[in-house]
């Protein structure tokens, strides 16, 4: 038979499988689209029929492709039944699953930015924001459980409460660690903390469209830098004056001036953009992040990948998701945003999974 037709069929079957993996594998069934899965199943059945039309005598390779396609059709059909069964339990199940997703994003953020790291250099503003997010998830889960007795959500709530307590304790430990150490160690730690904030600005703001940047993130950076600046100044009032610390103070002050001006521009850009246009711009920003992921990570040798870059892309996708959530709260019937946020959340989950696989490939898991 025609070799090119065989290869084309294989690529098409693989593409359908990849779509399923991206949109369904490992995702909470309560949040999945039955209509999209129906489309995937229809496409795969059409390819199976197309492949049967290519049969001409004994063709082992084609037979393997057809068997794979049929096996996936059976798998996806069974998965559809499970999704329908869960979703038929009511909208509360879907809401509970979505709340669990938002909690998992915070757990992942802790894993990447805090677990096993030097407490004396950790981002106080970040963990403050994580605590606030988990408190919101906890409140929403408790409200949901008053309406419906969901065993899964009850278990998720306990996990959220345990992590919330751990993060609150960790915040106290971080604050204590910042005050510990010798004067030179504290100067070094403060410089590293400032550099981390500069890195956030470079990754999430520099060269990016102002309208799609979350003002709250830049406010967090500015607040962190003001705290760091105060600690740097305090160190220079005690003991010998450090020229390194004086230089660091100047650098922080210069960046604070830049960031404060940029914050005003971001807020102005946001104020002059309609909600519909804002939703479209967020979709474009998500496409840029997904393109960067494909360029640097998709199909690459995991052991050679840059974990810091992947973490930055995860943070950027999470920032987009948070803003899409705001749009959804303000305009729940805005279809373009409802479609986009699901795609963003699915990719965010995929990137988080990939981060751990890269860690394992590097022997850091």
C-alpha positions as a LaTeX table, in Angstrom:
\begin{tabular}{lrrr}
\hline
Residue & $x$ (\AA) & $y$ (\AA) & $z$ (\AA) \\
\hline
Unk1 & 0.00 & 0.00 & 0.00 \\
Unk2 & 0.98 & 3.69 & $-0.31$ \\
Unk3 & 3.62 & 4.37 & 2.38 \\
Unk4 & 2.71 & 8.05 & 2.57 \\
Unk5 & $-0.95$ & 7.27 & 3.27 \\
Unk6 & 0.12 & 4.93 & 6.08 \\
Unk7 & 2.32 & 7.57 & 7.67 \\
Unk8 & $-0.40$ & 10.21 & 7.33 \\
Unk9 & $-2.90$ & 7.93 & 9.06 \\
Unk10 & $-0.47$ & 7.25 & 11.90 \\
Unk11 & 0.13 & 10.96 & 12.41 \\
Unk12 & $-3.61$ & 11.69 & 12.48 \\
Unk13 & $-4.28$ & 8.94 & 15.02 \\
Unk14 & $-1.37$ & 10.20 & 17.15 \\
Unk15 & $-2.72$ & 13.77 & 16.96 \\
Unk16 & $-6.12$ & 12.66 & 18.29 \\
Unk17 & $-4.41$ & 10.76 & 21.10 \\
Unk18 & $-2.34$ & 13.82 & 22.00 \\
Unk19 & $-5.47$ & 15.96 & 22.11 \\
Unk20 & $-7.10$ & 13.49 & 24.47 \\
Unk21 & $-4.02$ & 13.42 & 26.69 \\
Unk22 & $-3.89$ & 17.21 & 26.83 \\
Unk23 & $-7.58$ & 17.72 & 27.57 \\
Unk24 & $-8.65$ & 14.62 & 29.52 \\
Unk25 & $-5.85$ & 12.42 & 30.86 \\
Unk26 & $-5.23$ & 13.06 & 34.54 \\
Unk27 & $-7.90$ & 15.80 & 34.73 \\
Unk28 & $-10.83$ & 15.88 & 37.15 \\
Unk29 & $-13.74$ & 14.20 & 35.34 \\
Unk30 & $-16.26$ & 16.61 & 36.80 \\
Unk31 & $-14.59$ & 19.47 & 34.91 \\
Unk32 & $-14.36$ & 17.80 & 31.49 \\
Unk33 & $-16.44$ & 18.62 & 28.38 \\
Unk34 & $-18.51$ & 15.67 & 27.15 \\
Unk35 & $-19.06$ & 17.50 & 23.85 \\
Unk36 & $-15.32$ & 17.77 & 23.23 \\
Unk37 & $-14.81$ & 14.10 & 24.05 \\
Unk38 & $-17.61$ & 13.19 & 21.64 \\
Unk39 & $-15.75$ & 15.13 & 18.95 \\
Unk40 & $-12.52$ & 13.26 & 19.71 \\
Unk41 & $-14.31$ & 9.92 & 19.51 \\
Unk42 & $-15.98$ & 10.88 & 16.21 \\
Unk43 & $-12.64$ & 11.91 & 14.72 \\
Unk44 & $-11.00$ & 8.68 & 15.79 \\
Unk45 & $-13.85$ & 6.55 & 14.43 \\
Unk46 & $-13.55$ & 8.36 & 11.10 \\
Unk47 & $-9.82$ & 7.61 & 11.00 \\
Unk48 & $-10.51$ & 3.97 & 11.85 \\
Unk49 & $-12.95$ & 3.77 & 8.94 \\
Unk50 & $-10.42$ & 5.48 & 6.69 \\
Unk51 & $-7.77$ & 2.96 & 7.70 \\
Unk52 & $-10.05$ & 0.01 & 7.00 \\
Unk53 & $-10.45$ & 1.36 & 3.46 \\
Unk54 & $-6.69$ & 1.11 & 3.00 \\
Unk55 & $-6.55$ & $-2.60$ & 3.82 \\
Unk56 & $-5.19$ & $-4.60$ & 0.91 \\
Unk57 & $-3.99$ & $-8.06$ & 1.84 \\
Unk58 & $-1.73$ & $-8.61$ & 4.81 \\
Unk59 & $-0.47$ & $-5.33$ & 6.22 \\
Unk60 & 0.79 & $-5.75$ & 9.77 \\
Unk61 & 1.70 & $-2.10$ & 10.32 \\
Unk62 & $-1.73$ & $-0.86$ & 9.24 \\
Unk63 & $-3.38$ & $-3.49$ & 11.40 \\
Unk64 & $-1.44$ & $-2.21$ & 14.43 \\
Unk65 & $-2.62$ & 1.34 & 13.75 \\
Unk66 & $-6.23$ & 0.15 & 13.50 \\
Unk67 & $-5.94$ & $-1.84$ & 16.71 \\
Unk68 & $-4.53$ & 1.19 & 18.52 \\
Unk69 & $-7.34$ & 3.39 & 17.18 \\
Unk70 & $-10.02$ & 0.88 & 18.23 \\
Unk71 & $-8.44$ & 0.45 & 21.66 \\
Unk72 & $-8.49$ & 4.22 & 22.15 \\
Unk73 & $-12.08$ & 4.45 & 20.95 \\
Unk74 & $-13.06$ & 1.89 & 23.58 \\
Unk75 & $-11.03$ & 3.72 & 26.26 \\
Unk76 & $-12.49$ & 7.13 & 25.43 \\
Unk77 & $-16.03$ & 5.76 & 25.26 \\
Unk78 & $-15.64$ & 4.23 & 28.72 \\
Unk79 & $-14.16$ & 7.48 & 30.02 \\
Unk80 & $-17.17$ & 9.34 & 28.62 \\
Unk81 & $-19.51$ & 7.17 & 30.67 \\
Unk82 & $-17.54$ & 7.92 & 33.84 \\
Unk83 & $-17.58$ & 11.66 & 33.13 \\
Unk84 & $-21.33$ & 11.63 & 32.55 \\
Unk85 & $-21.92$ & 9.61 & 35.73 \\
Unk86 & $-20.01$ & 12.12 & 37.84 \\
Unk87 & $-21.52$ & 15.20 & 36.21 \\
Unk88 & $-25.03$ & 13.79 & 36.61 \\
Unk89 & $-24.51$ & 14.09 & 40.38 \\
Unk90 & $-25.09$ & 17.81 & 40.01 \\
Unk91 & $-23.28$ & 21.15 & 39.56 \\
Unk92 & $-21.90$ & 20.97 & 43.10 \\
Unk93 & $-19.56$ & 18.17 & 42.05 \\
Unk94 & $-18.17$ & 20.33 & 39.25 \\
Unk95 & $-17.73$ & 23.27 & 41.62 \\
Unk96 & $-15.94$ & 21.08 & 44.15 \\
Unk97 & $-13.56$ & 19.76 & 41.49 \\
Unk98 & $-12.73$ & 23.27 & 40.31 \\
Unk99 & $-12.01$ & 24.40 & 43.86 \\
Unk100 & $-9.68$ & 21.42 & 44.28 \\
Unk101 & $-7.86$ & 22.51 & 41.10 \\
Unk102 & $-7.27$ & 26.00 & 42.48 \\
Unk103 & $-5.94$ & 24.52 & 45.72 \\
Unk104 & $-3.61$ & 22.24 & 43.76 \\
Unk105 & $-2.16$ & 25.23 & 41.94 \\
Unk106 & $-1.16$ & 26.72 & 45.30 \\
Unk107 & 0.33 & 23.41 & 46.46 \\
Unk108 & 2.41 & 23.31 & 43.29 \\
Unk109 & 3.57 & 26.89 & 43.84 \\
Unk110 & 4.80 & 25.93 & 47.29 \\
Unk111 & 6.64 & 22.92 & 45.86 \\
Unk112 & 8.49 & 25.05 & 43.30 \\
Unk113 & 9.23 & 28.14 & 45.37 \\
Unk114 & 9.51 & 27.05 & 49.01 \\
Unk115 & 10.08 & 23.33 & 49.59 \\
Unk116 & 13.71 & 22.65 & 50.43 \\
Unk117 & 14.74 & 26.29 & 49.87 \\
Unk118 & 16.67 & 28.63 & 52.18 \\
Unk119 & 14.00 & 30.22 & 54.38 \\
Unk120 & 16.09 & 33.34 & 54.84 \\
Unk121 & 15.63 & 34.25 & 51.16 \\
Unk122 & 11.99 & 33.25 & 50.60 \\
Unk123 & 9.33 & 35.58 & 49.21 \\
Unk124 & 7.10 & 36.73 & 52.06 \\
Unk125 & 4.63 & 38.43 & 49.74 \\
Unk126 & 4.22 & 35.28 & 47.66 \\
Unk127 & 3.41 & 33.03 & 50.60 \\
Unk128 & 1.08 & 35.70 & 52.00 \\
Unk129 & $-0.81$ & 35.63 & 48.71 \\
Unk130 & $-0.84$ & 31.81 & 48.70 \\
Unk131 & $-2.33$ & 31.80 & 52.20 \\
Unk132 & $-5.03$ & 34.25 & 51.14 \\
Unk133 & $-5.87$ & 32.09 & 48.11 \\
Unk134 & $-6.15$ & 28.93 & 50.21 \\
Unk135 & $-8.30$ & 30.75 & 52.76 \\
Unk136 & $-10.65$ & 31.68 & 49.92 \\
Unk137 & $-10.74$ & 28.09 & 48.67 \\
Unk138 & $-11.41$ & 26.84 & 52.21 \\
Unk139 & $-14.31$ & 29.26 & 52.66 \\
Unk140 & $-15.80$ & 28.28 & 49.29 \\
Unk141 & $-15.48$ & 24.57 & 50.07 \\
Unk142 & $-17.15$ & 25.02 & 53.45 \\
Unk143 & $-19.99$ & 26.96 & 51.82 \\
Unk144 & $-20.37$ & 24.24 & 49.18 \\
Unk145 & $-20.53$ & 21.50 & 51.82 \\
Unk146 & $-23.42$ & 23.32 & 53.51 \\
Unk147 & $-25.39$ & 22.84 & 50.28 \\
Unk148 & $-24.29$ & 19.32 & 49.38 \\
Unk149 & $-22.66$ & 16.44 & 51.25 \\
Unk150 & $-19.73$ & 15.71 & 48.94 \\
Unk151 & $-17.31$ & 13.14 & 50.30 \\
Unk152 & $-14.57$ & 14.15 & 47.85 \\
Unk153 & $-14.83$ & 17.82 & 48.73 \\
Unk154 & $-14.80$ & 17.00 & 52.44 \\
Unk155 & $-11.49$ & 15.17 & 51.97 \\
Unk156 & $-10.13$ & 18.00 & 49.84 \\
Unk157 & $-11.10$ & 20.50 & 52.54 \\
Unk158 & $-9.02$ & 18.65 & 55.13 \\
Unk159 & $-6.02$ & 18.72 & 52.79 \\
Unk160 & $-6.52$ & 22.46 & 52.25 \\
Unk161 & $-6.73$ & 23.11 & 55.99 \\
Unk162 & $-3.57$ & 21.11 & 56.68 \\
Unk163 & $-1.62$ & 22.93 & 54.00 \\
Unk164 & $-2.97$ & 26.27 & 55.11 \\
Unk165 & $-1.70$ & 25.64 & 58.63 \\
Unk166 & 1.67 & 24.53 & 57.25 \\
Unk167 & 2.02 & 27.68 & 55.13 \\
Unk168 & 1.05 & 29.93 & 58.05 \\
Unk169 & 3.72 & 28.26 & 60.19 \\
Unk170 & 6.20 & 28.50 & 57.33 \\
Unk171 & 5.58 & 32.23 & 57.04 \\
Unk172 & 6.55 & 32.66 & 60.70 \\
Unk173 & 9.66 & 30.53 & 60.17 \\
Unk174 & 10.63 & 32.60 & 57.12 \\
Unk175 & 10.27 & 35.85 & 59.05 \\
Unk176 & 12.39 & 34.43 & 61.87 \\
Unk177 & 15.04 & 33.20 & 59.41 \\
Unk178 & 15.29 & 36.67 & 57.88 \\
Unk179 & 16.29 & 38.07 & 61.26 \\
Unk180 & 18.84 & 35.31 & 61.95 \\
Unk181 & 22.47 & 34.96 & 60.84 \\
Unk182 & 25.45 & 37.24 & 60.86 \\
Unk183 & 25.31 & 40.75 & 59.47 \\
Unk184 & 27.13 & 39.70 & 56.29 \\
Unk185 & 24.79 & 36.73 & 55.85 \\
Unk186 & 21.76 & 38.97 & 56.18 \\
Unk187 & 23.19 & 41.45 & 53.66 \\
Unk188 & 23.74 & 38.58 & 51.22 \\
Unk189 & 20.26 & 37.16 & 51.81 \\
Unk190 & 18.62 & 40.55 & 51.29 \\
Unk191 & 20.51 & 41.00 & 48.02 \\
Unk192 & 19.32 & 37.57 & 46.85 \\
Unk193 & 15.75 & 38.41 & 47.84 \\
Unk194 & 15.90 & 41.66 & 45.88 \\
Unk195 & 17.30 & 39.83 & 42.85 \\
Unk196 & 14.39 & 37.39 & 43.02 \\
Unk197 & 11.95 & 40.31 & 42.82 \\
Unk198 & 13.87 & 41.79 & 39.88 \\
Unk199 & 13.62 & 38.38 & 38.19 \\
Unk200 & 9.84 & 38.36 & 38.64 \\
Unk201 & 9.63 & 41.76 & 37.00 \\
Unk202 & 11.83 & 40.72 & 34.07 \\
Unk203 & 9.91 & 37.49 & 33.50 \\
Unk204 & 6.36 & 38.73 & 34.05 \\
Unk205 & 6.40 & 42.41 & 33.05 \\
Unk206 & 9.38 & 43.52 & 30.95 \\
Unk207 & 8.44 & 43.58 & 27.27 \\
Unk208 & 4.92 & 42.24 & 27.94 \\
Unk209 & 1.62 & 43.90 & 27.08 \\
Unk210 & 0.65 & 46.06 & 30.05 \\
Unk211 & $-3.05$ & 45.29 & 29.87 \\
Unk212 & $-2.56$ & 41.56 & 30.55 \\
Unk213 & $-0.26$ & 42.03 & 33.55 \\
Unk214 & $-1.88$ & 41.57 & 36.96 \\
Unk215 & $-1.53$ & 44.76 & 39.03 \\
Unk216 & $-1.65$ & 42.73 & 42.25 \\
Unk217 & 1.54 & 40.89 & 41.31 \\
Unk218 & 3.49 & 44.11 & 40.75 \\
Unk219 & 2.05 & 45.54 & 43.96 \\
Unk220 & 3.38 & 42.43 & 45.72 \\
Unk221 & 6.83 & 42.95 & 44.19 \\
Unk222 & 6.85 & 46.61 & 45.26 \\
Unk223 & 5.75 & 45.74 & 48.80 \\
Unk224 & 8.44 & 43.07 & 49.03 \\
Unk225 & 11.12 & 45.47 & 47.82 \\
Unk226 & 10.03 & 48.13 & 50.30 \\
Unk227 & 10.39 & 45.59 & 53.10 \\
Unk228 & 13.81 & 44.52 & 51.81 \\
Unk229 & 14.87 & 48.17 & 51.54 \\
Unk230 & 13.87 & 48.84 & 55.14 \\
Unk231 & 15.88 & 45.83 & 56.32 \\
Unk232 & 18.90 & 46.96 & 54.29 \\
Unk233 & 18.71 & 50.43 & 55.82 \\
Unk234 & 18.39 & 48.99 & 59.29 \\
Unk235 & 21.56 & 46.94 & 58.82 \\
Unk236 & 23.46 & 50.09 & 57.89 \\
Unk237 & 22.48 & 51.72 & 61.18 \\
Unk238 & 24.06 & 48.90 & 63.15 \\
Unk239 & 27.81 & 48.39 & 63.31 \\
Unk240 & 30.17 & 49.04 & 60.43 \\
Unk241 & 28.74 & 50.61 & 57.30 \\
Unk242 & 28.77 & 48.13 & 54.39 \\
Unk243 & 29.54 & 49.60 & 50.97 \\
Unk244 & 28.01 & 46.53 & 49.33 \\
Unk245 & 24.80 & 47.14 & 51.23 \\
Unk246 & 24.85 & 50.84 & 50.29 \\
Unk247 & 25.15 & 49.86 & 46.62 \\
Unk248 & 22.30 & 47.36 & 46.99 \\
Unk249 & 20.10 & 50.04 & 48.59 \\
Unk250 & 20.64 & 52.29 & 45.57 \\
Unk251 & 19.77 & 49.49 & 43.14 \\
Unk252 & 16.56 & 48.65 & 45.03 \\
Unk253 & 15.53 & 52.32 & 45.15 \\
Unk254 & 16.05 & 52.70 & 41.39 \\
Unk255 & 13.98 & 49.63 & 40.62 \\
Unk256 & 11.24 & 50.68 & 43.02 \\
Unk257 & 10.92 & 53.98 & 41.16 \\
Unk258 & 10.70 & 52.12 & 37.83 \\
Unk259 & 8.15 & 49.58 & 39.10 \\
Unk260 & 5.96 & 52.21 & 40.76 \\
Unk261 & 5.74 & 54.12 & 37.50 \\
Unk262 & 5.01 & 50.91 & 35.58 \\
Unk263 & 2.21 & 50.01 & 37.99 \\
Unk264 & 0.46 & 53.29 & 37.19 \\
Unk265 & 0.76 & 52.57 & 33.46 \\
Unk266 & $-0.64$ & 49.05 & 33.88 \\
Unk267 & $-3.64$ & 50.31 & 35.84 \\
Unk268 & $-4.25$ & 53.04 & 33.25 \\
Unk269 & $-4.08$ & 50.51 & 30.41 \\
Unk270 & $-6.54$ & 48.26 & 32.23 \\
Unk271 & $-8.95$ & 51.13 & 32.93 \\
Unk272 & $-9.07$ & 51.99 & 29.23 \\
Unk273 & $-9.86$ & 48.44 & 28.06 \\
Unk274 & $-13.32$ & 46.85 & 27.85 \\
Unk275 & $-13.92$ & 43.53 & 29.56 \\
Unk276 & $-14.42$ & 41.79 & 26.22 \\
Unk277 & $-11.17$ & 43.19 & 24.82 \\
Unk278 & $-9.37$ & 42.31 & 28.04 \\
Unk279 & $-10.55$ & 38.70 & 27.76 \\
Unk280 & $-9.25$ & 38.53 & 24.20 \\
Unk281 & $-5.89$ & 39.99 & 25.21 \\
Unk282 & $-5.54$ & 37.42 & 27.99 \\
Unk283 & $-6.17$ & 34.70 & 25.41 \\
Unk284 & $-3.38$ & 36.15 & 23.28 \\
Unk285 & $-1.02$ & 36.24 & 26.27 \\
Unk286 & $-1.82$ & 32.59 & 26.98 \\
Unk287 & $-1.00$ & 31.71 & 23.37 \\
Unk288 & 2.39 & 33.39 & 23.77 \\
Unk289 & 3.13 & 31.35 & 26.89 \\
Unk290 & 2.05 & 28.12 & 25.21 \\
Unk291 & 4.29 & 28.93 & 22.23 \\
Unk292 & 7.24 & 29.43 & 24.59 \\
Unk293 & 6.51 & 26.09 & 26.23 \\
Unk294 & 6.39 & 24.30 & 22.87 \\
Unk295 & 9.66 & 25.92 & 21.81 \\
Unk296 & 11.64 & 25.07 & 24.93 \\
Unk297 & 10.05 & 21.92 & 26.35 \\
Unk298 & 7.73 & 19.93 & 24.07 \\
Unk299 & 9.50 & 16.84 & 22.78 \\
Unk300 & 12.83 & 17.83 & 24.35 \\
Unk301 & 15.20 & 15.77 & 26.48 \\
Unk302 & 13.92 & 16.47 & 29.99 \\
Unk303 & 17.34 & 16.09 & 31.60 \\
Unk304 & 18.58 & 19.11 & 29.61 \\
Unk305 & 15.65 & 21.44 & 30.27 \\
Unk306 & 15.81 & 24.68 & 32.29 \\
Unk307 & 13.70 & 24.27 & 35.44 \\
Unk308 & 13.80 & 27.98 & 36.26 \\
Unk309 & 12.40 & 28.83 & 32.83 \\
Unk310 & 9.65 & 26.23 & 33.17 \\
Unk311 & 8.77 & 27.53 & 36.62 \\
Unk312 & 8.54 & 31.05 & 35.19 \\
Unk313 & 6.18 & 29.85 & 32.42 \\
Unk314 & 4.02 & 28.11 & 35.04 \\
Unk315 & 3.89 & 31.31 & 37.07 \\
Unk316 & 2.92 & 33.31 & 33.98 \\
Unk317 & 0.16 & 30.87 & 33.03 \\
Unk318 & $-1.14$ & 30.95 & 36.60 \\
Unk319 & $-1.20$ & 34.76 & 36.50 \\
Unk320 & $-3.28$ & 34.59 & 33.32 \\
Unk321 & $-5.61$ & 32.04 & 34.92 \\
Unk322 & $-6.16$ & 34.26 & 37.96 \\
Unk323 & $-7.15$ & 37.16 & 35.73 \\
Unk324 & $-9.41$ & 35.00 & 33.58 \\
Unk325 & $-11.11$ & 33.89 & 36.80 \\
Unk326 & $-11.73$ & 37.55 & 37.62 \\
Unk327 & $-13.30$ & 38.05 & 34.20 \\
Unk328 & $-15.45$ & 34.94 & 34.65 \\
Unk329 & $-16.67$ & 36.22 & 38.03 \\
Unk330 & $-17.55$ & 39.58 & 36.47 \\
Unk331 & $-19.02$ & 38.18 & 33.23 \\
Unk332 & $-19.87$ & 34.47 & 33.58 \\
Unk333 & $-21.61$ & 34.41 & 30.19 \\
Unk334 & $-18.61$ & 35.67 & 28.23 \\
Unk335 & $-18.08$ & 32.57 & 26.07 \\
Unk336 & $-14.60$ & 33.38 & 24.78 \\
Unk337 & $-13.26$ & 33.67 & 28.31 \\
Unk338 & $-15.04$ & 30.52 & 29.49 \\
Unk339 & $-13.42$ & 28.54 & 26.67 \\
Unk340 & $-10.01$ & 30.12 & 27.16 \\
Unk341 & $-9.82$ & 29.62 & 30.91 \\
Unk342 & $-10.37$ & 25.88 & 30.55 \\
Unk343 & $-7.57$ & 25.65 & 28.00 \\
Unk344 & $-5.29$ & 27.69 & 30.25 \\
Unk345 & $-6.04$ & 25.55 & 33.30 \\
Unk346 & $-5.44$ & 22.34 & 31.35 \\
Unk347 & $-2.09$ & 23.60 & 30.11 \\
Unk348 & $-1.18$ & 24.79 & 33.58 \\
Unk349 & $-1.77$ & 21.30 & 34.96 \\
Unk350 & 0.31 & 19.82 & 32.13 \\
Unk351 & 3.20 & 22.22 & 32.79 \\
Unk352 & 3.17 & 21.44 & 36.50 \\
Unk353 & 3.33 & 17.72 & 35.75 \\
Unk354 & 6.16 & 18.32 & 33.31 \\
Unk355 & 8.09 & 20.28 & 35.95 \\
Unk356 & 8.14 & 17.27 & 38.26 \\
Unk357 & 9.16 & 14.97 & 35.40 \\
Unk358 & 12.03 & 17.28 & 34.51 \\
Unk359 & 13.06 & 17.28 & 38.17 \\
Unk360 & 13.07 & 13.49 & 38.16 \\
Unk361 & 15.07 & 13.38 & 34.92 \\
Unk362 & 17.66 & 15.65 & 36.52 \\
Unk363 & 17.76 & 13.48 & 39.64 \\
Unk364 & 16.16 & 16.23 & 41.75 \\
Unk365 & 12.80 & 14.61 & 42.36 \\
\hline
\end{tabular}
